[in-house]
Amino acid sequence: MRKITKRSAAVIAASALAVGGAGAAWAAWNLTGSGSTSAKASTAQNLTIDSVQVVGLSPGNKSDIKFTAKNPNAFPVQITGITITGIHSGTAATCADTNVAALNFDQPAPADLTVTAAAGAVPGLKDITVPDAVKMIADAANGCQGAVFSVDLHLDAVSAAV
């Protein structure tokens, strides 16, 4: 039998390493994978309105409405419509509801009506002023002095880009 010299052993080892390395390199290029996932979309929640104020009611004058819109959703919303659905006098016996009327919103809408997304349990908030939204009639009843009027609002909104 023939004896293997150090030089022959080195050549054989290098050849084996080269062949094995080539096989490892080939295997590294033949990878596959697959998978799937699903996600349930959240359900949109309605906006709420707080702190509605009618600013500066006096006979014959237009007044602004100020309020805070609250967004409980995890996405921002864009308010697309503001509607007055009712005006009520707190002293209807001496100052009828009809002493204050909603005006058509023919003036420009407030500039930015985007309400931010909620952060955890804290809703996104937006203070909004609608200029010249209501008007007290010029010949309002004397009993309207100091009367408190409440205004019911309705908001329309859509999800907004972040």
Secondary structure, DSSP 8 states (H G I E B T S, - for coil): -----HHHHHHHHHHHHHHHHHHHHHHHT------------------EEEEEEEE---BT-EEEEEEEEEE-SSS-EEEEEEEEEEEEETTTTTS-GGGEEE----S---S--EE---BTTB-EEEEEEEEEEEEE-TT--GGGTT--EEEEEEEEEEE---
